[in-house]
Amino acid sequence: MATTNTTQFYRRSVLPYYRRLGSRWGYAMLLGRTRHFGWYEPGQSPWGFAASMRRMEVTTARKLALPAGSHVLDAGCGVGDVARTVAAEGGLRVTGIDGIESDVALARRRTAAARASRVSGASPDTDPATRFLVADYHALPFADGSFDGLYTMESFVHSADPRRALAEFFRVVRPGGRLVMSEYSRTPSAELTPRAERVLTDVCELAAMPGMMMLPHGRLEALLEEAGFAVESVTDATAHVLPMLRAFSLLGRVPYAVARGVGRGHALVNAMSGVELYRHQETWRYGITTAVRP
Ligand SMILES: C[S@@+](CC[C@H](N)C(=O)[O-])C[C@H]1O[C@@H](n2cnc3c(N)ncnc32)[C@H](O)[C@@H]1O
């Protein structure tokens, strides 16, 4: 990754957050190392995490609404499960980038394993549908107009410079290309109690999400328009992700209470986030925004 202020922030704050034992263990045990919310319809069990995540990924593929064979960038791909679902669902080619080398390596291995289960003896390099690279989405190593579409799945909230990231997204998407961003936004400070504002600030700081702090509801749309995109739709998906957050708050309640009891609540960032963000639902929303590069 090129060394810039944004990559320095990534290395100093985002990477350490994902390297924390609690973070790695929690995501591995509960979500198989994929790291995004699931989509739930009324009545669906909150504990079907894998199925709910696949539904969310399918939602991204459908909102991309690109013809089969289109080439799409996943900016912040993690271990690549989203990319594989999007590729399979939409018949798309997906390039995933992430700053975590071990996740990119795992994404390649999982792709190889998935491919091998279909075609014996295949390697990730022979899978035409997905490929994975280490890169920073603020400084993308791709030529102008390389992609027919781009999506983010809960990765843009980590941006230390949202304007710069969106300028890069605009540059690498061809005219007519499409964007889908599934991201959290925050409630403006003026509408929150001091306690709720404190919770939100602590979670964003501990989970290295300056982008979320900088994006009150509606701000992403304004920044997208400023970058040159035409915003098409914004879906408030908060109610659809809430069952998973409720499950996390139930799982995190006891460990977080114990940690708080000994003055170490902040050490369990994920348990704290689950409990406090479920308790203070007024602090955030989950939005899926679609836009097109005119
Ligand atoms: C919540 S995880 C989501 C990962 C993946 N999208 C998923 O749904 O499983 C956020 C991801 O964004 C990545 N990320 C954050 N900032 C990034 C940046 N500047 N460049 C590339 N990846 C970034 C993180 O490394 C992390 O893997």
The ligand as an SDF file (V2000), in Angstrom:
LIG
                    3D

 27 29  0  0  0  0  0  0  0  0999 V2000
  -16.3680   -4.5910    8.4880 C   0  0  0  0  0  0  0  0  0  0  0  0
  -15.0950   -5.2060    7.4710 S   0  0  0  0  0  0  0  0  0  0  0  0
  -16.0420   -5.7800    6.0790 C   0  0  0  0  0  0  0  0  0  0  0  0
  -15.2720   -6.7340    5.2130 C   0  0  0  0  0  0  0  0  0  0  0  0
  -16.1080   -7.2980    4.0610 C   0  0  0  0  0  0  0  0  0  0  0  0
  -16.6680   -6.2580    3.2540 N   0  0  0  0  0  0  0  0  0  0  0  0
  -17.2020   -8.1630    4.6170 C   0  0  0  0  0  0  0  0  0  0  0  0
  -18.3620   -7.7590    4.4810 O   0  0  0  0  0  0  0  0  0  0  0  0
  -16.9170   -9.2000    5.1820 O   0  0  0  0  0  0  0  0  0  0  0  0
  -14.3240   -3.7510    6.8140 C   0  0  0  0  0  0  0  0  0  0  0  0
  -13.1720   -4.0590    5.8880 C   0  0  0  0  0  0  0  0  0  0  0  0
  -12.7610   -2.8740    5.2190 O   0  0  0  0  0  0  0  0  0  0  0  0
  -11.3690   -2.9250    5.0810 C   0  0  0  0  0  0  0  0  0  0  0  0
  -10.8690   -1.5670    4.8790 N   0  0  0  0  0  0  0  0  0  0  0  0
  -11.0400   -0.5060    5.6960 C   0  0  0  0  0  0  0  0  0  0  0  0
  -10.4160    0.5720    5.2040 N   0  0  0  0  0  0  0  0  0  0  0  0
   -9.8250    0.1880    4.0380 C   0  0  0  0  0  0  0  0  0  0  0  0
   -9.0320    0.8550    3.0740 C   0  0  0  0  0  0  0  0  0  0  0  0
   -8.6870    2.1420    3.2230 N   0  0  0  0  0  0  0  0  0  0  0  0
   -8.6270    0.1530    2.0000 N   0  0  0  0  0  0  0  0  0  0  0  0
   -8.9430   -1.1600    1.8550 C   0  0  0  0  0  0  0  0  0  0  0  0
   -9.6900   -1.8540    2.7560 N   0  0  0  0  0  0  0  0  0  0  0  0
  -10.1260   -1.1770    3.8330 C   0  0  0  0  0  0  0  0  0  0  0  0
  -10.8970   -3.5350    6.3900 C   0  0  0  0  0  0  0  0  0  0  0  0
   -9.5760   -3.9990    6.2940 O   0  0  0  0  0  0  0  0  0  0  0  0
  -11.9430   -4.5990    6.6080 C   0  0  0  0  0  0  0  0  0  0  0  0
  -11.5610   -5.8120    6.0380 O   0  0  0  0  0  0  0  0  0  0  0  0
  1  2  1  0
  2  3  1  0
  2 10  1  0
  3  4  1  0
  4  5  1  0
  5  6  1  0
  5  7  1  0
  7  8  2  0
  7  9  1  0
 10 11  1  0
 11 12  1  0
 11 26  1  0
 12 13  1  0
 13 14  1  0
 13 24  1  0
 14 15  1  0
 14 23  1  0
 15 16  2  0
 16 17  1  0
 17 18  1  0
 17 23  2  0
 18 19  1  0
 18 20  2  0
 20 21  1  0
 21 22  2  0
 22 23  1  0
 24 25  1  0
 24 26  1  0
 26 27  1  0
M  CHG  2   2   1   9  -1
M  END
$$$$
